[in-house]
């Protein structure tokens, strides 16, 4: 690869990395917004005497996101990512619910 081609490729890679950094910041914002929604739902569940863990709702969320997915991530990758997102939201719901009991 020539020096010029190498420099051009490095610039392209830098541009893609900048875009990834921008997307990552958006994801952080969205993950936190989503988690705040889960916290609010947790408050309502507590008022209603419902459990935090809702397997049917989690299955519905997984179905929604895998059906909406058009790649390049495959359905299994989307499922794993959202299982983790849901696990973390449930963990935060539990923390907030236990603080209410104090």
C-alpha positions as CSV (number, residue, x, y, z in Angstrom):
1,X,0.0,0.0,0.0
2,X,1.4,3.4,-0.9
3,X,1.9,6.1,1.7
4,X,-0.9,8.1,0.2
5,X,-3.3,5.1,0.2
6,X,-2.3,4.4,3.8
7,X,-2.9,8.0,4.9
8,X,-6.3,7.9,3.1
9,X,-7.3,4.7,4.8
10,X,-6.2,6.1,8.2
11,X,-8.4,9.1,7.7
12,X,-11.4,6.9,6.7
13,X,-10.8,4.8,9.8
14,X,-10.6,8.0,12.0
15,X,-13.9,9.2,10.5
16,X,-15.6,5.9,11.2
17,X,-14.2,5.9,14.8
18,X,-15.6,9.4,15.3
19,X,-19.0,8.2,14.2
20,X,-18.8,5.3,16.6
21,X,-17.9,7.6,19.4
22,X,-21.0,9.8,18.5
23,X,-23.2,6.7,18.5
24,X,-21.8,5.5,21.8
25,X,-22.8,8.8,23.4
26,X,-26.3,8.5,22.0
27,X,-26.5,4.9,23.3
28,X,-25.5,6.0,26.8
29,X,-28.2,8.6,26.8
30,X,-30.8,6.1,25.5
31,X,-29.8,3.4,27.9
32,X,-30.1,5.8,30.8
33,X,-33.5,7.1,29.5
34,X,-34.7,3.5,29.1
35,X,-33.5,2.6,32.6
36,X,-35.4,5.6,34.0
37,X,-38.5,4.3,32.4
38,X,-37.9,0.9,34.0
39,X,-37.4,2.6,37.4
40,X,-40.8,4.3,37.0
41,X,-42.4,1.1,36.0
42,X,-40.8,-0.5,39.1
43,X,-42.5,2.1,41.3
44,X,-45.9,1.3,39.7
45,X,-45.2,-2.5,40.1
46,X,-44.5,-1.9,43.8
47,X,-47.8,0.0,44.2
48,X,-49.6,-2.8,42.5
49,X,-47.8,-5.5,44.5
50,X,-46.3,-7.0,41.3
51,X,-42.9,-8.7,41.0
52,X,-40.1,-6.8,39.2
53,X,-39.3,-9.9,37.1
54,X,-41.9,-10.3,34.3
55,X,-40.9,-13.1,31.9
56,X,-43.8,-12.5,29.6
57,X,-42.9,-8.8,29.2
58,X,-39.3,-9.6,28.7
59,X,-40.2,-12.2,26.0
60,X,-42.3,-9.5,24.3
61,X,-39.4,-7.0,24.3
62,X,-37.1,-9.6,22.8
63,X,-39.6,-10.5,20.2
64,X,-40.2,-6.8,19.4
65,X,-36.5,-6.0,18.9
66,X,-35.6,-9.1,17.0
67,X,-38.5,-8.6,14.7
68,X,-37.5,-5.0,14.0
69,X,-33.9,-6.0,13.4
70,X,-32.6,-5.9,9.8
71,X,-28.9,-6.4,10.4
72,X,-26.1,-6.5,10.1
73,X,-26.4,-7.9,13.7
74,X,-28.3,-11.2,13.6
75,X,-31.3,-12.0,15.7
76,X,-29.2,-13.9,18.3
77,X,-26.9,-11.0,18.8
78,X,-29.8,-8.6,19.3
79,X,-31.4,-11.1,21.7
80,X,-28.2,-11.3,23.8
81,X,-27.7,-7.5,23.8
82,X,-31.3,-6.9,25.0
83,X,-31.1,-9.6,27.6
84,X,-28.2,-7.8,29.1
85,X,-30.0,-4.4,28.8
86,X,-33.1,-5.9,30.5
87,X,-30.9,-7.6,33.2
88,X,-29.3,-4.2,34.1
89,X,-32.7,-2.4,34.1
90,X,-34.1,-5.1,36.4
91,X,-31.1,-4.7,38.7
92,X,-31.6,-1.0,38.9
93,X,-35.3,-1.5,39.5
94,X,-34.5,-3.7,42.5
95,X,-32.0,-1.2,43.9
96,X,-34.6,1.6,43.8
97,X,-37.3,-0.7,45.2
98,X,-35.1,-1.6,48.1
99,X,-34.4,2.1,48.8
100,X,-38.1,2.7,49.0
101,X,-38.4,0.1,51.7
102,X,-35.8,1.8,53.9
